[in-house]
Amino acid sequence: MGNPFDCISDFIFVETKLKKSDVILIPGASQPQLMERAAELYLSGLAPYILPSGGPNSKLSDFETEGAYLISIGIKLGVPEEAILKEDKAQNTFENAQFSYDLLRSLNIEVKNIILVCKAYHSRRALLTYQSFFPKDINFYVAPVIDRRGISKDNWYMKEESIKLVMGEIVKIGKYFDNKIWQWV
């Protein structure tokens, strides 16, 4: 028998099979692992574009924005600069999703399939957020990344800091989506 909180693990930590897509999206972050995974997927031919999103972040003193930081990593890993789209204004997950959607539309890039590269413990909230901005007929495939904190589906309940982060995600999901559910019905 499993743990009584396995339902939390199954809910918060989303991972899907990946399929060839039109773009790889990355919600803003200061962890290089996200672009490293996106670059790996791009270089394996899973999508023609990567779109990192993110505005200024005080943790990144050498870069003006999270987007610029992630772009620099992608280029160092061999992703051509023209394959990396630029969104550098977003300050939260909602703006990451909204501004990414707006940018793709402004560039006339038609998307039907999207790979979302995000932190593992952020995967459910990121997925729901992006789904709330993109049309309902878009297919999302989730490629979660274990970031520098090392938090995974198999260990989040072993450290107090990790428990607080994961349970905080549940609270944020409630706050983010309590008034959006009816829009999806």
N, C-alpha and C positions, 0 to 999 in steps of 0.2 A: 504494500500500500504506500502511496506517495505522501507527500506533505500536504497539510490542509490548505496551504497557500499556493499549490500548483496552479490553481485557476488564475492567480495573479500573474504567475510566470507565463502561462499560455496566452494571456490577454496582452500583457505589456510587450513581450518580446516577439515581434513579428519577423518571419523570414519566409520568403516564397522561392519557388523555382524561378530562375531568371530566363527571360526570352529576349530575342533580338528586339530592340526598342528604337524609338526615334530620338530619345535624349536621356541622359543620365542627370538627375537633379541631386544637388547636395544642399541641405539646409545649412546656413552659416554655422561656422565653428572655428575654434582655434586649434583643433587636433588634426595633424597631418594625415592620420590614418584614413580619414574620409576621402581625401583626394587620391591617396595611394590606391585605395580600393577602386575608386571611379576610373583612375588611369588604367589599372589592370583590366577592368571591364571594357573600356574604350579600346585599348590595344589588342584585346582579344576579338574585336569586331562586333561587340554587342550593341553599339550605338554610334552614330556619326558626330554627336555633340555631347559636351559636358557643360552643365550650367550650375556653377557654384553660386550661392547667394549669401550676401552678408555685408553689412556696413561696418562702421568703425567699431573697434574692440580694443579696449585699453590693455588687454593682455598681449596684444601684438604690436609692440612699440616700433618695430622696424617696418610695419606695413600700415597704410592708411585704412585698409578695410580687410574684413575676413575674406571677401571675394578676391582681393589682390593677393592675399597670402595663399589661398588655395590655388589660384591660377599659377603662381610662381612654382608651386610644388608640381603641378601637372606638367608644366613646360620642362622642368628638370627631369621628369620621368619619361619624357619623349612624346607627350601629347602635343600636336601642332597647335600653335597659338590660335589659328583660325578655327579650330574645333572647340575652343573653350569660349563660351558665351559669358558676358559680364553683367552681373547684377551686384551693385555695391552700395545699396541704400538700406536694405532691410535690417531691422533691429530686433525682430522676434520671429517665431516660426510662422505666425500668420502672414507677416510681411514677406518672409522668404517664399511662401507659396503664392501669394497674390502677385508680387513683383516678378516672380519667375513666369507665372502664367501670362502676365501682361507683356513681358519681354518676348516670349515665344510668339505671341499674337502679333506684336509690332514688327517682328522679323518675318512674318508669314511662314513660320515653321509649323507645319501640321503635325500634330502628335496624336497617336492612337495608343501607343505603348510607351510607358515610362519606367525606367529603373530609378528607384529612390535609394540613395546611399546615405545612411544616417547612423547615428550612435544606436547600439543595440537597445539600450534602455529607453531610448527616445522614439523607437520605431513605431509604436502604436499611435502616439500623439502626432508624430510627423505624418504618418500615412493618413490619418483622419483629417489633418489640417489641409494637406494637399488635395485630398479628395473633395474637401468642401469648396475649393476654388476652381478646380478643373471640371470640365463637363463629366457627367455621369458615365458616359460611354468610354472613358479612358481606362485602359488596363494599367494598373500599377504593380510592379514587381519590386519587392523590398530586399535590399542587400545590406543587412545590418553589419556594423563594424564595432568591434570591441576597442574602445579608445584607451587612452593612457590610464584611465581609472581601473581598467580590467574587469568591468562589470559585465556579467553574462547571465543568461537564463539559468545557468547551473550554479552560480555562486552569489547572486545578489543578496541573498538572505543570510550570508555569513559575516557581514560587517555592518556595523551600525550606520556608517556613512552611505553605504549602498542601499540599505533598507530605506533610509530617508529619501534618497534620490528616486527610487522606484515608487515608493508610496506617494511622493510628491508628484510624480507623473500621473498617478490616478487622480489626485486632487485637481491637477491642471486640466486633465481631460474633462472632468466634471464641469469645471469653470468655463472651459473653451466651448463645450458642445451642448450645454444644457438648453440653450435657446436655438440650436441649429438642427436638432434631430427632426423637428417637424418639417424642415425644408427638404429633407431627404425622403420623406414619406410620400 
